[in-house]
Amino acid sequence: MTPARQRSLALAGAAAVVAAFVAANVHLVVTAVASQPACTALPDGPAPARRSC
């Protein structure tokens, strides 16, 4: 394997790892934003923090 080929494979591998890391973080942020529950008062709990609830 030539040094140029080895370097390009290493760069491609590093780019794949960075892309997977970014995709995982984007997925976590999207899931966290989309899964916020509706504002509901619990029967035995404190009042909701927001007035619009």
N, C-alpha and C positions, 0 to 999 in steps of 0.2 A: 504494500500500500504506500502510495507516495505521500510525502508530507502535506502537499496541498489537499489531497483527498481526505487525509486524516483531519486536517484543520476544518475543512468544510463539514465533515460529519460531526465534529465536536461542536461547531457553531449551530448546526441544525438541531442537535440534541439539547443544547442550552436554550435555544429558542422554543423548543417544544416544552421544556420544563417551565419556562417563564409563562408561556401561553396557558398551560394547565393551571398554574398558580393564579393567574389573573382571572381565568374563567371560574375557578372555584370561589374566589372572593366575590366576584360579581354575582354568582349564584347565591351565596350567603346573604348578601345585601338585598337582593331582590326578594328572597324568601322572607327575610326579616320584615321588610316593608309591607309585603303583601299579606302577612299573617297576623297583623295587628287585630286583635279581637274588637268586636263592636263594644261600645261603652254601655255596660249594663251594671245596675246596682245589685249587689248581693243582699239577700234578706237580712243576714246577720253581720254584714260588713260595713265599713265606713262609706260615706257618700263618695261619689265619683269626683275625681280631681278637676275635671273640666265642667264648666257651667252648661255647656251645650248637651250634656248627657241627661 
